[in-house]
Amino acid sequence: MQWSQRQKRPKQPSYAAVDIFTCGDIIKPEVAAQFLIEKFRCKNPSVVEMKRGILSHSGERLPYKVNSPELTLVAGGRTV
């Protein structure tokens, strides 16, 4: 739809939602978040970190992949 000069264009909120996924502990997602905050000139940025994968409740460092002979990896219903 094109807007004529007589019509008022509806206000569009200036909003962006960005997901940053990383694996391991070498990459720093907060650096990427800060870069985007600066480039988008965010006025009210909100950053939420969600831990995923294999997590330790005691703070011990766990492997990123399960390496156990008893376990079989499955992808798309097929054994890999």
N, CA, C and O atoms as a GROMACS GRO file, in nm:
protein
  320
    1MET      N    1   0.084  -0.118   0.000
    1MET     CA    2   0.000   0.000   0.000
    1MET      C    3   0.088   0.124   0.000
    1MET      O    4   0.181   0.135   0.081
    2GLN      N    5   0.062   0.215  -0.089
    2GLN     CA    6   0.136   0.340  -0.091
    2GLN      C    7   0.056   0.446  -0.016
    2GLN      O    8  -0.067   0.444  -0.013
    3TRP      N    9   0.129   0.538   0.042
    3TRP     CA   10   0.066   0.642   0.124
    3TRP      C   11   0.065   0.773   0.045
    3TRP      O   12   0.168   0.816  -0.008
    4SER      N   13  -0.051   0.835   0.039
    4SER     CA   14  -0.057   0.965  -0.025
    4SER      C   15  -0.007   1.069   0.074
    4SER      O   16   0.009   1.041   0.192
    5GLN      N   17   0.019   1.189   0.025
    5GLN     CA   18   0.069   1.294   0.112
    5GLN      C   19  -0.036   1.337   0.214
    5GLN      O   20   0.000   1.392   0.318
    6ARG      N   21  -0.161   1.314   0.187
    6ARG     CA   22  -0.268   1.352   0.282
    6ARG      C   23  -0.283   1.251   0.395
    6ARG      O   24  -0.325   1.286   0.505
    7GLN      N   25  -0.249   1.128   0.367
    7GLN     CA   26  -0.263   1.024   0.470
    7GLN      C   27  -0.143   1.027   0.562
    7GLN      O   28  -0.030   1.054   0.520
    8LYS      N   29  -0.169   0.998   0.689
    8LYS     CA   30  -0.059   0.987   0.783
    8LYS      C   31  -0.012   0.842   0.785
    8LYS      O   32  -0.092   0.750   0.799
    9ARG      N   33   0.114   0.824   0.771
    9ARG     CA   34   0.170   0.689   0.777
    9ARG      C   35   0.167   0.643   0.924
    9ARG      O   36   0.205   0.718   1.013
   10PRO      N   37   0.121   0.520   0.948
   10PRO     CA   38   0.118   0.473   1.088
   10PRO      C   39   0.259   0.463   1.145
   10PRO      O   40   0.354   0.429   1.074
   11LYS      N   41   0.271   0.493   1.274
   11LYS     CA   42   0.401   0.486   1.338
   11LYS      C   43   0.444   0.340   1.352
   11LYS      O   44   0.366   0.255   1.395
   12GLN      N   45   0.566   0.314   1.316
   12GLN     CA   46   0.625   0.181   1.332
   12GLN      C   47   0.717   0.187   1.454
   12GLN      O   48   0.805   0.273   1.460
   13PRO      N   49   0.698   0.097   1.549
   13PRO     CA   50   0.789   0.100   1.664
   13PRO      C   51   0.930   0.063   1.620
   13PRO      O   52   0.949  -0.025   1.535
   14SER      N   53   1.027   0.128   1.677
   14SER     CA   54   1.167   0.096   1.648
   14SER      C   55   1.206  -0.017   1.741
   14SER      O   56   1.245   0.006   1.856
   15TYR      N   57   1.197  -0.138   1.692
   15TYR     CA   58   1.220  -0.256   1.774
   15TYR      C   59   1.297  -0.361   1.696
   15TYR      O   60   1.270  -0.384   1.578
   16ALA      N   61   1.392  -0.424   1.761
   16ALA     CA   62   1.464  -0.535   1.701
   16ALA      C   63   1.489  -0.639   1.809
   16ALA      O   64   1.524  -0.606   1.922
   17ALA      N   65   1.471  -0.764   1.773
   17ALA     CA   66   1.504  -0.875   1.863
   17ALA      C   67   1.612  -0.957   1.795
   17ALA      O   68   1.597  -0.995   1.679
   18VAL      N   69   1.719  -0.983   1.865
   18VAL     CA   70   1.834  -1.054   1.808
   18VAL      C   71   1.871  -1.170   1.899
   18VAL      O   72   1.882  -1.153   2.021
   19ASP      N   73   1.892  -1.286   1.841
   19ASP     CA   74   1.942  -1.401   1.915
   19ASP      C   75   2.087  -1.424   1.874
   19ASP      O   76   2.119  -1.424   1.755
   20ILE      N   77   2.174  -1.443   1.973
   20ILE     CA   78   2.314  -1.472   1.946
   20ILE      C   79   2.342  -1.609   2.008
   20ILE      O   80   2.334  -1.626   2.129
   21PHE      N   81   2.375  -1.705   1.923
   21PHE     CA   82   2.404  -1.840   1.969
   21PHE      C   83   2.554  -1.864   1.961
   21PHE      O   84   2.617  -1.830   1.860
   22THR      N   85   2.612  -1.923   2.065
   22THR     CA   86   2.753  -1.959   2.064
   22THR      C   87   2.770  -2.099   2.120
   22THR      O   88   2.680  -2.154   2.183
   23CYS      N   89   2.885  -2.155   2.096
   23CYS     CA   90   2.918  -2.286   2.150
   23CYS      C   91   3.057  -2.277   2.211
   23CYS      O   92   3.150  -2.225   2.148
   24GLY      N   93   3.072  -2.327   2.330
   24GLY     CA   94   3.201  -2.322   2.397
   24GLY      C   95   3.215  -2.197   2.481
   24GLY      O   96   3.121  -2.118   2.495
   25ASP      N   97   3.334  -2.179   2.536
   25ASP     CA   98   3.355  -2.064   2.624
   25ASP      C   99   3.462  -1.968   2.571
   25ASP      O  100   3.510  -1.883   2.645
   26ILE      N  101   3.498  -1.983   2.444
   26ILE     CA  102   3.598  -1.894   2.384
   26ILE      C  103   3.532  -1.769   2.327
   26ILE      O  104   3.582  -1.658   2.346
   27ILE      N  105   3.420  -1.787   2.258
   27ILE     CA  106   3.349  -1.675   2.196
   27ILE      C  107   3.276  -1.596   2.304
   27ILE      O  108   3.216  -1.653   2.394
   28LYS      N  109   3.282  -1.466   2.294
   28LYS     CA  110   3.219  -1.378   2.393
   28LYS      C  111   3.095  -1.313   2.331
   28LYS      O  112   3.108  -1.213   2.260
   29PRO      N  113   2.975  -1.367   2.357
   29PRO     CA  114   2.854  -1.311   2.298
   29PRO      C  115   2.825  -1.168   2.343
   29PRO      O  116   2.758  -1.093   2.272
   30GLU      N  117   2.876  -1.129   2.459
   30GLU     CA  118   2.852  -0.992   2.506
   30GLU      C  119   2.922  -0.890   2.416
   30GLU      O  120   2.876  -0.776   2.407
   31VAL      N  121   3.030  -0.929   2.351
   31VAL     CA  122   3.098  -0.840   2.257
   31VAL      C  123   3.009  -0.817   2.135
   31VAL      O  124   2.995  -0.704   2.088
   32ALA      N  125   2.949  -0.925   2.084
   32ALA     CA  126   2.857  -0.913   1.971
   32ALA      C  127   2.735  -0.830   2.010
   32ALA      O  128   2.689  -0.746   1.932
   33ALA      N  129   2.683  -0.852   2.130
   33ALA     CA  130   2.566  -0.776   2.176
   33ALA      C  131   2.600  -0.627   2.185
   33ALA      O  132   2.521  -0.543   2.142
   34GLN      N  133   2.716  -0.594   2.241
   34GLN     CA  134   2.755  -0.454   2.253
   34GLN      C  135   2.772  -0.389   2.116
   34GLN      O  136   2.735  -0.274   2.097
   35PHE      N  137   2.828  -0.463   2.021
   35PHE     CA  138   2.845  -0.413   1.885
   35PHE      C  139   2.708  -0.378   1.824
   35PHE      O  140   2.692  -0.270   1.767
   36LEU      N  141   2.612  -0.469   1.838
   36LEU     CA  142   2.478  -0.444   1.782
   36LEU      C  143   2.408  -0.329   1.852
   36LEU      O  144   2.340  -0.249   1.788
   37ILE      N  145   2.423  -0.321   1.984
   37ILE     CA  146   2.363  -0.211   2.061
   37ILE      C  147   2.415  -0.077   2.008
   37ILE      O  148   2.338   0.018   1.990
   38GLU      N  149   2.546  -0.070   1.983
   38GLU     CA  150   2.605   0.054   1.933
   38GLU      C  151   2.561   0.083   1.789
   38GLU      O  152   2.526   0.197   1.758
   39LYS      N  153   2.563  -0.018   1.702
   39LYS     CA  154   2.529   0.004   1.561
   39LYS      C  155   2.381   0.039   1.543
   39LYS      O  156   2.348   0.121   1.457
   40PHE      N  157   2.292  -0.022   1.622
   40PHE     CA  158   2.149   0.009   1.613
   40PHE      C  159   2.114   0.134   1.694
   40PHE      O  160   2.000   0.180   1.691
   41ARG      N  161   2.212   0.188   1.766
   41ARG     CA  162   2.190   0.304   1.852
   41ARG      C  163   2.072   0.282   1.947
   41ARG      O  164   1.981   0.364   1.956
   42CYS      N  165   2.077   0.171   2.018
   42CYS     CA  166   1.969   0.134   2.109
   42CYS      C  167   1.959   0.232   2.225
   42CYS      O  168   2.060   0.272   2.283
   43LYS      N  169   1.838   0.270   2.256
   43LYS     CA  170   1.814   0.358   2.369
   43LYS      C  171   1.786   0.280   2.496
   43LYS      O  172   1.824   0.323   2.605
   44ASN      N  173   1.721   0.165   2.483
   44ASN     CA  174   1.686   0.082   2.599
   44ASN      C  175   1.718  -0.064   2.572
   44ASN      O  176   1.627  -0.146   2.560
   45PRO      N  177   1.848  -0.099   2.561
   45PRO     CA  178   1.879  -0.239   2.531
   45PRO      C  179   1.850  -0.330   2.650
   45PRO      O  180   1.858  -0.288   2.766
   46SER      N  181   1.816  -0.452   2.620
   46SER     CA  182   1.792  -0.554   2.722
   46SER      C  183   1.863  -0.681   2.677
   46SER      O  184   1.838  -0.731   2.567
   47VAL      N  185   1.951  -0.732   2.762
   47VAL     CA  186   2.028  -0.852   2.728
   47VAL      C  187   1.994  -0.961   2.829
   47VAL      O  188   2.001  -0.939   2.950
   48VAL      N  189   1.959  -1.078   2.778
   48VAL     CA  190   1.927  -1.193   2.862
   48VAL      C  191   2.015  -1.309   2.818
   48VAL      O  192   2.019  -1.342   2.700
   49GLU      N  193   2.085  -1.371   2.912
   49GLU     CA  194   2.168  -1.487   2.880
   49GLU      C  195   2.097  -1.612   2.928
   49GLU      O  196   2.055  -1.621   3.044
   50MET      N  197   2.084  -1.708   2.839
   50MET     CA  198   2.021  -1.836   2.874
   50MET      C  199   2.123  -1.947   2.850
   50MET      O  200   2.167  -1.969   2.738
   51LYS      N  201   2.159  -2.016   2.956
   51LYS     CA  202   2.251  -2.129   2.943
   51LYS      C  203   2.175  -2.247   2.886
   51LYS      O  204   2.062  -2.274   2.927
   52ARG      N  205   2.237  -2.317   2.791
   52ARG     CA  206   2.174  -2.432   2.729
   52ARG      C  207   2.275  -2.545   2.720
   52ARG      O  208   2.395  -2.524   2.738
   53GLY      N  209   2.226  -2.663   2.693
   53GLY     CA  210   2.315  -2.777   2.674
   53GLY      C  211   2.336  -2.853   2.803
   53GLY      O  212   2.245  -2.863   2.886
   54ILE      N  213   2.455  -2.907   2.821
   54ILE     CA  214   2.488  -2.985   2.939
   54ILE      C  215   2.535  -2.888   3.047
   54ILE      O  216   2.639  -2.824   3.032
   55LEU      N  217   2.460  -2.878   3.155
   55LEU     CA  218   2.490  -2.783   3.262
   55LEU      C  219   2.524  -2.857   3.390
   55LEU      O  220   2.467  -2.962   3.419
   56SER      N  221   2.617  -2.803   3.466
   56SER     CA  222   2.655  -2.860   3.596
   56SER      C  223   2.594  -2.775   3.706
   56SER      O  224   2.604  -2.652   3.703
   57HIS      N  225   2.531  -2.840   3.802
   57HIS     CA  226   2.473  -2.766   3.916
   57HIS      C  227   2.581  -2.732   4.019
   57HIS      O  228   2.562  -2.642   4.101
   58SER      N  229   2.693  -2.804   4.013
   58SER     CA  230   2.800  -2.780   4.111
   58SER      C  231   2.908  -2.687   4.058
   58SER      O  232   3.004  -2.657   4.129
   59GLY      N  233   2.895  -2.641   3.933
   59GLY     CA  234   2.994  -2.550   3.876
   59GLY      C  235   3.110  -2.621   3.809
   59GLY      O  236   3.203  -2.557   3.760
   60GLU      N  237   3.107  -2.756   3.807
   60GLU     CA  238   3.215  -2.830   3.742
   60GLU      C  239   3.208  -2.814   3.592
   60GLU      O  240   3.099  -2.804   3.535
   61ARG      N  241   3.323  -2.813   3.528
   61ARG     CA  242   3.329  -2.796   3.383
   61ARG      C  243   3.292  -2.929   3.316
   61ARG      O  244   3.353  -3.032   3.345
   62LEU      N  245   3.194  -2.926   3.228
   62LEU     CA  246   3.146  -3.046   3.161
   62LEU      C  247   3.181  -3.041   3.013
   62LEU      O  248   3.203  -2.932   2.958
   63PRO      N  249   3.188  -3.157   2.947
   63PRO     CA  250   3.218  -3.157   2.803
   63PRO      C  251   3.101  -3.098   2.724
   63PRO      O  252   2.987  -3.098   2.770
   64TYR      N  253   3.132  -3.046   2.604
   64TYR     CA  254   3.028  -2.988   2.520
   64TYR      C  255   2.947  -3.094   2.448
   64TYR      O  256   2.833  -3.071   2.408
   65LYS      N  257   3.006  -3.212   2.432
   65LYS     CA  258   2.937  -3.323   2.367
   65LYS      C  259   2.945  -3.444   2.458
   65LYS      O  260   3.043  -3.464   2.530
   66VAL      N  261   2.841  -3.525   2.456
   66VAL     CA  262   2.840  -3.646   2.536
   66VAL      C  263   2.924  -3.752   2.462
   66VAL      O  264   2.896  -3.785   2.347
   67ASN      N  265   3.024  -3.802   2.529
   67ASN     CA  266   3.110  -3.906   2.472
   67ASN      C  267   3.100  -4.030   2.559
   67ASN      O  268   3.182  -4.051   2.649
   68SER      N  269   3.001  -4.111   2.533
   68SER     CA  270   2.980  -4.232   2.611
   68SER      C  271   2.943  -4.346   2.518
   68SER      O  272   2.854  -4.330   2.435
   69PRO      N  273   3.010  -4.461   2.530
   69PRO     CA  274   2.980  -4.573   2.440
   69PRO      C  275   2.839  -4.628   2.456
   69PRO      O  276   2.786  -4.689   2.362
   70GLU      N  277   2.775  -4.607   2.573
   70GLU     CA  278   2.639  -4.657   2.594
   70GLU      C  279   2.534  -4.574   2.521
   70GLU      O  280   2.422  -4.621   2.499
   71LEU      N  281   2.569  -4.453   2.484
   71LEU     CA  282   2.472  -4.364   2.422
   71LEU      C  283   2.488  -4.364   2.270
   71LEU      O  284   2.600  -4.371   2.219
   72THR      N  285   2.376  -4.356   2.200
   72THR     CA  286   2.377  -4.350   2.055
   72THR      C  287   2.315  -4.219   2.012
   72THR      O  288   2.205  -4.185   2.056
   73LEU      N  289   2.385  -4.143   1.926
   73LEU     CA  290   2.332  -4.017   1.878
   73LEU      C  291   2.226  -4.046   1.772
   73LEU      O  292   2.245  -4.133   1.687
   74VAL      N  293   2.117  -3.973   1.776
   74VAL     CA  294   2.010  -3.992   1.680
   74VAL      C  295   1.982  -3.860   1.612
   74VAL      O  296   1.972  -3.756   1.678
   75ALA      N  297   1.970  -3.862   1.477
   75ALA     CA  298   1.939  -3.740   1.402
   75ALA      C  299   1.832  -3.773   1.301
   75ALA      O  300   1.852  -3.860   1.216
   76GLY      N  301   1.720  -3.706   1.308
   76GLY     CA  302   1.612  -3.727   1.212
   76GLY      C  303   1.557  -3.870   1.213
   76GLY      O  304   1.513  -3.920   1.109
   77GLY      N  305   1.558  -3.935   1.328
   77GLY     CA  306   1.503  -4.069   1.338
   77GLY      C  307   1.599  -4.178   1.292
   77GLY      O  308   1.566  -4.296   1.297
   78ARG      N  309   1.720  -4.138   1.248
   78ARG     CA  310   1.819  -4.236   1.202
   78ARG      C  311   1.937  -4.236   1.298
   78ARG      O  312   1.974  -4.131   1.350
   79THR      N  313   1.995  -4.349   1.321
   79THR     CA  314   2.114  -4.357   1.402
   79THR      C  315   2.232  -4.306   1.323
   79THR      O  316   2.250  -4.340   1.206
   80VAL      N  317   2.313  -4.223   1.387
   80VAL     CA  318   2.429  -4.164   1.320
   80VAL      C  319   2.554  -4.239   1.361
   80VAL      O  320   2.664  -4.206   1.316
   0.00000   0.00000   0.00000
